[in-house]
Amino acid sequence: MKHLILVTSPPACGKTHVTKQLARALTNCVYLDKDTLIVLSKQIFKVANEEYNRSSDFFQREIRDYEYYAILDIAMEALEYNDTVLINAPFTDEIRDDEYLNKLRERLAKKEAELVVVWVNTSIEVCHQRMIKRNSDRDSWKLQHWDEYVASQNYTPPTNIKELIIFENSSEEEFQQSIQSTVKKLRG
């Protein structure tokens, strides 16, 4: 059976590291990162004469959803050539939307594929420290408005997904235990 694996969580929970390590452990899979599309998003900000702010209303209205459409289209195409595709992206709204998930499952069924959602569960303080450490321009507004930003995020794992795997990632020990159990579930 083919699998589309969404590795999700709020920013700085460790999605990229987790997804890359899962891809290495699963072998022979396709790794996709929605952040690869940021170069296009930056150009949209530029030509629209908007300040680069991925937390802005402009981003939410004009860019955000299109990044998701693009990465999912690429993933669907990849499923034509490989049985396992991982997407590293927050999917913050989408994973809590049953209608969205059901449409995605229907789309995957046409490819004879199933959905798996891996939620990277990380403490807010660890996320804050990781965001500071990675020192990325995409986080500038978030760090400058930390309390407002954190209030806008949902760090609770979704409860509406039957295909959910919780990946604990607040420490190296949690990571090691989670990578082993997650690979076992996905390849078991």
Rosetta blueprint (number, residue, H / E / L):
1 M L
2 K E
3 H E
4 L E
5 I E
6 L E
7 V E
8 T E
9 S L
10 P L
11 P L
12 A L
13 C L
14 G L
15 K H
16 T H
17 H H
18 V H
19 T H
20 K H
21 Q H
22 L H
23 A H
24 R H
25 A H
26 L H
27 T L
28 N L
29 C L
30 V E
31 Y E
32 L E
33 D E
34 K H
35 D H
36 T H
37 L H
38 I H
39 V H
40 L H
41 S H
42 K H
43 Q H
44 I H
45 F H
46 K H
47 V H
48 A L
49 N L
50 E L
51 E L
52 Y L
53 N L
54 R L
55 S L
56 S L
57 D H
58 F H
59 F H
60 Q H
61 R H
62 E H
63 I L
64 R H
65 D H
66 Y H
67 E H
68 Y H
69 Y H
70 A H
71 I H
72 L H
73 D H
74 I H
75 A H
76 M H
77 E H
78 A H
79 L L
80 E L
81 Y L
82 N L
83 D L
84 T E
85 V E
86 L E
87 I E
88 N E
89 A L
90 P L
91 F L
92 T L
93 D L
94 E H
95 I H
96 R H
97 D L
98 D H
99 E H
100 Y H
101 L H
102 N H
103 K H
104 L H
105 R H
106 E H
107 R H
108 L H
109 A H
110 K L
111 K L
112 E L
113 A E
114 E E
115 L E
116 V E
117 V E
118 V E
119 W E
120 V E
121 N E
122 T L
123 S L
124 I H
125 E H
126 V H
127 C H
128 H H
129 Q H
130 R H
131 M H
132 I H
133 K H
134 R H
135 N L
136 S L
137 D H
138 R H
139 D H
140 S H
141 W H
142 K H
143 L H
144 Q H
145 H L
146 W H
147 D H
148 E H
149 Y H
150 V H
151 A H
152 S L
153 Q L
154 N L
155 Y L
156 T L
157 P L
158 P L
159 T L
160 N L
161 I L
162 K L
163 E L
164 L E
165 I E
166 I E
167 F E
168 E E
169 N L
170 S L
171 S L
172 E H
173 E H
174 E H
175 F H
176 Q H
177 Q H
178 S H
179 I H
180 Q H
181 S H
182 T H
183 V H
184 K H
185 K H
186 L H
187 R H
188 G L
